[in-house]
Amino acid sequence: MVNTDPAKMPISAGLTSLEGQFETNYPVMMAGSLIASLPVIVLYLFLQRHFVQGIAQSGTKGWAARGAEPHAGPNPRFQKGTT
């Protein structure tokens, strides 16, 4: 499906339409980029605590805290010569 209606284009496509063949209006493009990134920045500011907790829990210290080892070696059930 091809979207040719400028009112229904995503912001990234709208920003590329501001670029001309011979000149580009950089102040308008930078203002549009700022407006396009504001929702993501606001969302991160509200959920920053959850992002940091998720990153902290996914580190290598998480294995030791759960009492498991990241790699316990080969499984003896699948070694040759065992039944």
HELIX and SHEET records of a PDB file:
HELIX    1   1 PRO A    6  LYS A    8  5                                   3    
HELIX    2   2 ILE A   11  SER A   17  1                                   7    
HELIX    3   3 TYR A   26  GLN A   57  1                                  32    
HELIX    4   4 LYS A   61  ALA A   65  1                                   5    
HELIX    5   5 PRO A   76  PHE A   78  5                                   3    
END                                                                             
